[in-house]
Amino acid sequence: MSESVTSGAMGMTVESAFAGMTSVSPVVFRAGCPDCRGRFELTAGALRLAIGATSRTTFYSFTCPECGASVRKPAGERIVELLTGGGVRTLRLHSTL
């Protein structure tokens, strides 16, 4: 699709829709380390999300920027929604039945 294509209903081009937009703030997530108890913000690139067949196999992980510990935490439906919406890379785990 060309950037100059207009929307049939509104007649607006992509260029005009984004005119004046200078930058987009990166999404950051608040996190904490259970080892050093550090509290910090992480970008989507610092997190990984694994979605398994059950809630027990669905989790997110990151490396603590303060102590270097590998952290793995469970991810419920809302966390999955927030992380995927924020651009966190996702791995779908498949069962080996």
N, C-alpha and C positions, 0 to 999 in steps of 0.2 A: 504494500500500500504506500502510495506517495504521501509525503508530508503535507502536500498542498491539497489533498483530497478534502472535499467539504462534506460535512454532515448534511444529509438530506433534510432533516427536520429543522436544524438551526442555521445552516449555511455558514458554519464557523470552521476555519481552517485550524490545523494543528498549530501553525505558527502563531495565529492570533490568540488561541487558547492559552499558550504558554508565554506570550509576550510579556515582558517585564519580570519574568521569573528569573532570578539571578542564581539561586542555589537551593538545594534541598538538604536539610539537616539529616545526618545519618541516624538511623534508629539505634538506640542504646538500651541495654537491658541491665537492671540492677541484679546483682548476684552477691553471694556470700560464700566464704570458704569455711567448711566445718573444721578443718585442721588448725588454721591460724586465726580464725574468726574475723578475717579481713572482710570489709564491705567495699564494693567497687562497682563500676559500670563497665560492661563489655559490649563491643559491637557485634553485629550478626556474624561477622567472619571469625570471631573468637569462640563461637558456640557450635555444637553439633547436636542434631536431634536424630534419635533412632526410634522408629515407630514399629512396634512389634504387634503380634496378634492379640496380646492381652495388655492390661494395664501394668502388669509386672514386667513386661518386656519393652515398655515404652519409656524412654528416658532422654535427658539431655546431658551433655558433658562439656567441660571446659578445663583449661589449666589455670590455676590460680596465679594471677600476675604478681602476687606478693610473696608467696612461698614456693610456687612451682608445683604444688600438689595437683594430681589428676582428680577432678571432682566429677561425680556422676550422681544425678538426682532424678527421681521419678517425675514424669510429665503427664499430668492429667489432660483431659480434653481442652480445657481453657489455656493451659500452658502451650500445648501443641498448636492451638489456633494463633496465639500471640507470636510464637517463635516462627511459624511458617509465614505468617503475615508480615513479619519483620525481616524476612529474607534469610533466615538461618538455613544452612544446608541440611537437607534431610536424607536419611538412609532408611529405606523400608526393609525390614527384616522379614524374610519368608520362612515359613515352617517347612520342615523336611519330612513330610508325611509320606 
